[in-house]
Amino acid sequence: MHKRMLMCLIMFISICFLSGCWDYKDINHRVMPVVLGIAKEEIDDAYKVFLQIPLPSENQNETRIVIDSGKTINEIINNISTNMESQVDLLHVKVIVVGQEIAEEGFDDLISAFLRSRDISSKALFTICEEDLNTFFSKMGNHGNEGTVLLDYFEKDAGWNPQIALTRVWHIYRSIHSLTNDVAVPILKLGDTTMVEQTGSAVIKEGRMVSRIDSKETLLYNAFNGESTQGIIEVTDNAAVRIVENSMRHKATFVQGKPKLASTVFLKVTIMETKQGTTEKVIKEQLNQQLTERFNEMFTKIQQVESDILGIGQLFRNKLPRSELTQWRSKYYPHITTDIHFEVDIQNSGNLKM
């Protein structure tokens, strides 16, 4: 009897120490935006925030666009949560769209705020819109059945293409604090016959947009960063080929105190179309020449603005002391020489007659 009373007393005391779920909010009382848009207001240097919130229904995925302004992102989100019937949960944001004016001014404070607050996932994709975000999200809101179009656009199992950069919040944060590695951020606008259209990628240096590259140059950027270019069709003067596999090999050296990079890109391709009389040798030579010229043109562009989006500095980290790495962008990168060669292996010649 005494033992039973003792056990009951212990259980009662244990219950008093349980915290319970006093701050739990049911999922039905939370709104989970999938797209976050951020623009700069012309007055008082304030921010304008756009939230695209899915509203599931039986027939289609409708969306709701919520807009508010304020001095900081956290202030705006708090205002939106106050005025809505449910709490805003930003952990489900998959795509962040910022205005081009923010990119040109620099978004290092914005990225730092995201990482500091932990309200937004560091894996959220980051993109730049080159037109007014009011117009951009207005069109998004008018197409209820296109509620996840931006998410699908960057999804590898849906609409992603190797000519589109995949840049996440943590990539930008790393580049801001890295001595030898920058990033490229995709640039979008409203399409004429499609919902969105890619116009290239922004070249980012220390958290600020300093230049831009086109879609074909973005393909090379993705290849350097280990993204597969499988499925892309390259067109030369005499043929069209499809890339089925790609890999790279680098050799980084110092010659008379100046960095030199020798790179070989291995491409496995399938011939799609050819002009009569075109041989495999001609196709390989033309493809190598075309891609080499494209790379050299892109590299000259990014070298002039001292932005190492290809991460070449990573290959020289073990060859320079820490004190010299701090000067990589200004002292070494502008003087690096590159020698790139594309090794083309034709896997399938189709109807090509030798």
CORQUIZI-V898758 format. One record per residue. N is the residue number from 1. RES is the residue in one small letter. SS is DSSP state (H for helix, E for strand, L for the rest). PSI is psi as a letter, one per 40 degrees, with the letter a starting at -180 (NA if undefined). OMEGA is omega in degrees with one decimal (999 if undefined). Layout:
# CORQUIZI-V898758
n={N;N}
res={RES;RES}
ss={SS;SS}
psi={PSI;PSI}
omega={OMEGA;OMEGA}
This chain:
# CORQUIZI-V898758
n={1;2;3;4;5;6;7;8;9;10;11;12;13;14;15;16;17;18;19;20;21;22;23;24;25;26;27;28;29;30;31;32;33;34;35;36;37;38;39;40;41;42;43;44;45;46;47;48;49;50;51;52;53;54;55;56;57;58;59;60;61;62;63;64;65;66;67;68;69;70;71;72;73;74;75;76;77;78;79;80;81;82;83;84;85;86;87;88;89;90;91;92;93;94;95;96;97;98;99;100;101;102;103;104;105;106;107;108;109;110;111;112;113;114;115;116;117;118;119;120;121;122;123;124;125;126;127;128;129;130;131;132;133;134;135;136;137;138;139;140;141;142;143;144;145;146;147;148;149;150;151;152;153;154;155;156;157;158;159;160;161;162;163;164;165;166;167;168;169;170;171;172;173;174;175;176;177;178;179;180;181;182;183;184;185;186;187;188;189;190;191;192;193;194;195;196;197;198;199;200;201;202;203;204;205;206;207;208;209;210;211;212;213;214;215;216;217;218;219;220;221;222;223;224;225;226;227;228;229;230;231;232;233;234;235;236;237;238;239;240;241;242;243;244;245;246;247;248;249;250;251;252;253;254;255;256;257;258;259;260;261;262;263;264;265;266;267;268;269;270;271;272;273;274;275;276;277;278;279;280;281;282;283;284;285;286;287;288;289;290;291;292;293;294;295;296;297;298;299;300;301;302;303;304;305;306;307;308;309;310;311;312;313;314;315;316;317;318;319;320;321;322;323;324;325;326;327;328;329;330;331;332;333;334;335;336;337;338;339;340;341;342;343;344;345;346;347;348;349;350;351;352;353;354}
res={m;h;k;r;m;l;m;c;l;i;m;f;i;s;i;c;f;l;s;g;c;w;d;y;k;d;i;n;h;r;v;m;p;v;v;l;g;i;a;k;e;e;i;d;d;a;y;k;v;f;l;q;i;p;l;p;s;e;n;q;n;e;t;r;i;v;i;d;s;g;k;t;i;n;e;i;i;n;n;i;s;t;n;m;e;s;q;v;d;l;l;h;v;k;v;i;v;v;g;q;e;i;a;e;e;g;f;d;d;l;i;s;a;f;l;r;s;r;d;i;s;s;k;a;l;f;t;i;c;e;e;d;l;n;t;f;f;s;k;m;g;n;h;g;n;e;g;t;v;l;l;d;y;f;e;k;d;a;g;w;n;p;q;i;a;l;t;r;v;w;h;i;y;r;s;i;h;s;l;t;n;d;v;a;v;p;i;l;k;l;g;d;t;t;m;v;e;q;t;g;s;a;v;i;k;e;g;r;m;v;s;r;i;d;s;k;e;t;l;l;y;n;a;f;n;g;e;s;t;q;g;i;i;e;v;t;d;n;a;a;v;r;i;v;e;n;s;m;r;h;k;a;t;f;v;q;g;k;p;k;l;a;s;t;v;f;l;k;v;t;i;m;e;t;k;q;g;t;t;e;k;v;i;k;e;q;l;n;q;q;l;t;e;r;f;n;e;m;f;t;k;i;q;q;v;e;s;d;i;l;g;i;g;q;l;f;r;n;k;l;p;r;s;e;l;t;q;w;r;s;k;y;y;p;h;i;t;t;d;i;h;f;e;v;d;i;q;n;s;g;n;l;k;m}
ss={L;H;H;H;H;H;H;H;H;H;H;H;H;H;H;H;L;L;L;L;L;L;L;L;L;L;H;H;H;E;E;L;E;E;E;E;E;E;E;E;L;L;L;L;L;L;E;E;E;E;E;E;E;E;E;E;L;L;L;L;E;E;E;E;E;E;E;E;E;E;L;L;H;H;H;H;H;H;H;H;H;H;H;L;L;L;E;E;L;H;H;H;L;L;E;E;E;E;E;H;H;H;H;H;H;L;L;H;H;H;H;H;H;H;H;H;H;L;L;L;L;L;L;L;E;E;E;E;E;L;L;L;H;H;H;H;H;H;H;H;H;H;L;H;H;H;L;L;H;H;H;H;H;H;L;L;L;L;L;L;L;L;L;L;L;L;L;E;H;H;H;H;H;H;H;H;H;L;L;L;L;L;E;E;E;E;E;E;E;E;L;L;L;L;L;E;E;E;E;E;E;E;E;E;E;L;L;E;E;E;E;E;E;L;H;H;H;H;H;H;H;H;H;H;L;L;L;L;L;L;L;L;E;E;E;L;L;L;E;E;E;E;E;E;E;E;E;E;E;E;E;E;E;E;E;L;L;E;E;E;E;E;E;E;E;E;E;E;E;E;E;E;E;E;L;L;L;L;L;H;H;H;H;H;H;H;H;H;H;H;H;H;H;H;H;H;H;H;H;H;H;H;H;H;L;L;L;L;L;L;L;H;H;H;H;H;H;H;H;L;L;H;H;H;H;L;L;H;H;H;H;H;H;H;H;L;E;E;E;E;E;E;E;E;E;E;E;E;L;L;L;L;L;L}
psi={d;d;d;d;d;d;d;d;d;d;d;d;d;d;d;d;e;h;d;a;f;d;e;h;h;i;d;e;e;i;h;g;i;e;h;h;h;h;i;h;i;d;h;e;f;i;i;h;h;h;h;h;h;i;g;h;i;d;d;i;g;i;i;h;h;h;h;i;i;i;d;i;d;d;d;d;d;d;d;d;d;d;e;i;e;i;h;h;h;e;e;e;h;d;h;h;h;i;i;d;d;d;d;d;d;h;f;d;d;d;d;d;d;d;d;d;d;e;d;h;h;e;e;h;i;h;i;h;h;e;i;h;d;d;d;d;d;d;d;d;d;e;g;d;e;f;d;f;d;d;d;d;d;e;h;d;e;c;e;i;i;e;e;h;i;g;h;i;d;d;d;d;d;d;d;d;e;i;e;e;h;a;i;h;h;i;h;i;i;h;i;d;e;i;d;i;h;h;e;a;i;h;h;h;h;f;e;i;h;e;a;i;i;a;d;d;d;d;d;d;d;d;d;d;e;e;h;h;e;h;e;h;h;h;h;a;d;e;i;h;i;h;h;e;i;i;i;i;h;i;h;h;i;h;h;f;e;h;i;h;h;h;i;h;h;h;h;h;i;h;h;d;i;i;i;h;e;h;i;d;d;d;d;d;d;d;d;d;d;d;d;d;d;d;d;d;d;d;d;d;d;d;d;d;e;f;h;g;e;e;f;d;d;d;e;e;d;e;e;i;i;d;d;d;d;e;e;d;d;d;d;d;d;e;e;i;i;i;h;i;h;h;h;h;h;h;d;h;e;b;e;h;h;NA}
omega={179.3;179.0;179.9;179.5;178.8;178.2;179.0;179.6;178.8;178.9;179.7;179.2;179.4;-180.0;-179.4;-178.0;178.9;-177.2;-178.5;-178.4;-175.5;-177.8;-177.9;175.7;179.5;-178.7;178.2;-179.7;177.1;172.7;-172.8;178.7;176.8;179.7;177.1;177.4;-178.8;177.9;178.4;175.5;179.7;-176.3;173.3;176.3;-178.0;177.1;172.1;-174.2;176.5;176.8;175.3;-173.1;177.7;175.1;-176.2;174.7;-176.0;-170.4;-176.1;178.3;178.1;179.0;178.5;178.4;178.5;-174.4;175.0;-177.9;178.2;-177.9;-179.0;179.5;-179.5;177.7;-178.8;-179.7;177.5;178.2;179.6;179.1;180.0;-174.8;179.6;-178.6;-179.5;179.7;178.8;-179.5;-175.0;-179.2;-179.6;176.5;-177.0;-177.3;176.2;-179.9;178.5;177.2;-177.1;-179.9;176.7;-179.9;-178.7;176.8;-178.1;-179.2;178.6;177.1;-179.6;-179.2;179.0;178.8;178.1;-177.1;-178.0;-176.6;-178.5;176.5;-179.1;-178.7;177.5;179.1;179.8;-179.7;-175.2;178.7;-179.0;176.5;-175.2;176.4;-176.4;-177.4;175.7;178.6;-177.3;-177.6;175.3;178.3;177.4;-178.6;-179.4;179.1;-175.6;-178.4;178.8;-173.0;-178.2;-174.8;179.8;177.8;178.7;-178.5;-178.4;-177.5;-177.3;179.2;-178.3;-171.0;-176.3;179.8;-178.7;176.3;178.6;177.9;175.5;-175.6;-178.5;-177.0;-177.4;175.3;-178.8;178.6;179.0;-177.9;179.4;-175.7;179.5;178.1;-170.2;-175.4;175.7;-177.1;171.6;-177.6;-178.4;177.8;-177.6;169.6;176.5;179.3;178.3;179.5;175.7;-177.7;178.9;179.5;178.4;-179.3;-179.7;-179.8;176.7;175.8;-174.7;174.1;179.2;174.6;-178.6;178.8;-177.0;179.5;176.2;177.1;-178.1;-174.4;-178.9;176.2;176.3;176.9;177.9;176.9;178.7;179.5;178.8;-177.4;171.3;177.5;179.9;176.3;-177.2;177.0;-179.6;178.7;176.4;-177.5;174.4;-178.9;-173.1;-175.6;171.8;-177.6;176.5;177.8;-179.9;178.5;178.4;175.2;-175.9;174.0;-175.8;172.2;-177.3;-179.4;171.9;177.8;-177.3;175.5;179.9;-177.8;177.2;-179.6;174.1;-176.2;173.8;178.3;-179.6;-178.8;169.8;-173.3;173.3;-179.6;-179.5;-179.4;175.8;171.2;-176.5;177.4;-179.8;-179.3;177.4;179.7;179.7;179.8;179.2;-178.7;-179.4;179.9;178.3;-179.5;-177.8;-178.3;178.0;178.6;179.7;179.8;-178.2;178.4;178.9;-176.1;176.7;-178.7;-176.7;178.5;180.0;-179.9;176.3;177.1;-176.3;-178.1;179.3;179.2;-178.9;179.7;178.1;-178.6;-178.1;-175.9;-179.0;-179.2;-178.4;174.3;-177.3;-178.4;179.4;178.9;178.9;180.0;-176.2;-176.0;-173.8;-174.0;-172.8;-174.0;-179.9;-175.4;-179.7;175.2;-177.6;175.9;-175.7;179.7;179.8;179.3;-174.2;177.0;-179.6;-176.5;-176.4;-177.3;176.8;-177.9;-179.6;179.3;-178.2;999}
